[in-house]
């Protein structure tokens, strides 16, 4: 269902400056526009019981967080559910990036600074849910992490379809009908903490980097281990993987090479004179013994063969 399109069909476009003021007032954010392409600035908002719905055309915009708790302390008192009809919206919060598409359902705490960037013809719904209404239901959402709900879960699909229907028709519902629907939707938020449909927690960059490094350690001997394989197995984009290591002052390829060389050094120090250099290269994930020898000599100042023949008594300083 094109829920945003339906909800906005009778709304009139507003000017860029009116839109910026709307974003400041409703969301305590600063809006910048992408100069490319055209846009139709449409928005609407309404209350259904204790839930506040906002539906808007977000195409080619970047919203930046302003300090403060917002009108009526909404940032302090609510959590946010983001649902996209079309296009894509990227949320960045505390070094973590999440891209929301039409198959996504994101829940996050808007009191923590974040930026919101929309590309293409993006339309969607932003729903504010009172924190107090979730007490005893969705306990897991009271941390600082963003949550992407499992799109393959039938229960999450049911919740999403009900939210879509509410976004499409809710503004024209009677006050009695709105109140009943809102109560049922809040009850269904318990889906978020159901063990069988647990949301995918979006880890902080520090935690994610540790997870990536553990994966590398466990698979360092695989010569196919590289950025593509790591990103795919961990479930993150290659771009995000690159940014994780950039924040750590390194790169994926440099870190991989360093760990492989350190492992090779330990093997050579403990393997004895009979250990073949080809075997060391293979065990450490190098594609060839020649590549391994060149990298090892560059790092430690002597070839693997000379290092092996020198024994294990010398320090790194003595061997350079």
Secondary structure, 3 states (H helix, E strand, C coil): CCHHHHHCCCCCCCCHHHHHHHHHHHHCEEEEECCCCCCCCCEEEEEECCEEEEEEECCCEEEEECCCCCHHHHHHHEEEEEEEEEEEEEEEECCEEEEECCCCEEEECCCCCEEEEEEEEEEEEEEEEEHHHHCCCCHHHHCCCEEECCCCCHHHHHHHHHHHHHHHHHHHCCHHHHHHHHHHHHHHHHHHHCHHHCCEEECCHHHHHHHHHHHHHHCCCCCCCCHHHHHHHHCCCHHHHHHHHHHCCCCHHHHHHHHHHHHHHHHHHHHCCCCCHHHHHHHCCCCCHHHHHHHHHHHHCCCHHHHHHCCCCCCHHHHC
